[in-house]
């Protein structure tokens, strides 16, 4: 049950990136990420939203998750139509990733015994009975919007993933990951401002070059002290942080921002202005305004957390690799 809720939280967190880039980028994860279970797709007949190789994602599946996120994250104020559209697109992409993982594990994951699945079900049932007030499995199926067959399939895929990870996870690899990401584990943070020049995913190379030329021209004015970074952000940036001169607050080296952005920011000294940096949103000019040195960490004390982060990054890299070779079609 806890694993199921982590999966929903993962979807919600990712979806909020699309809802409000500036604010969402400045929020640290509440806990080390763990590989979310690869859930079974609900048997939802009706309109097809996407095709992934020879399987489909139904519109009803997307709406189900969107409704759950809206109920959990928009309690005080309903989302705008634009927020709903962006949230829906993000959820669809997450469900495509989920399906890619299920397809990969069906091909490459080790077989899972029925006894192991039954044990997980019994553990869920025991956990439900210990709640106050206690709940039954029927309550769980109803409240999670899943059938017993879907929960069994989800558990099967979760166990396949666990077995896949165990066969590749060594102490040496985890320690290497720790050393390569010591800034993150030492909780070093930087504070940065940015100017975002958006580029749509469908933009041609010519259109990208036009935007890039503008980025370079604005950066040249900043470097030549003809324009302050803050004024340039207020005038040019297409991010909600523009009103604050592009200020994004403090953030960690990993997990809070796209890798190209974080890598570029942490490579800068305080006061430096970056060359144009490209992410999935477009081009950025970054200025680091402050830095927190953090505190030296002890691998032996946090190695369980390090392992969790390592496994999550393994999952993300695997999905990215599957996306490169998959046949994915998004329906109009």
ABEGO torsion letter per residue (X at the ends): XAAAAAAAAAAAAAAAAAABAAAAAABBBABBBBBBBBBBBBBBBEBBABBBEABBBBAAAAAAAAAAAAAAABAABBBBAAAAAAAAAAAAAAAAAAAAAAAAAAAABBBBBAAAAAAAAAAAAAAAAABOBBBBAAAAAAAAGBBAAAAAAAAAAAAAAAAAAAAABBAAAAAAAAAAAAAAAAGBBBBBBBBBBBBBAABBAAAAAAAAAAAAAAAAAAAAGABBAAAAAAAABABAAAAAGGBAEBBBABGABBAAAAAAAAABBBGBBBBBBBBAAEBBBBBBABBBAEBBBBAAAAAAAAAAAAAAAAAAAAAAAAAAABBBBBBX
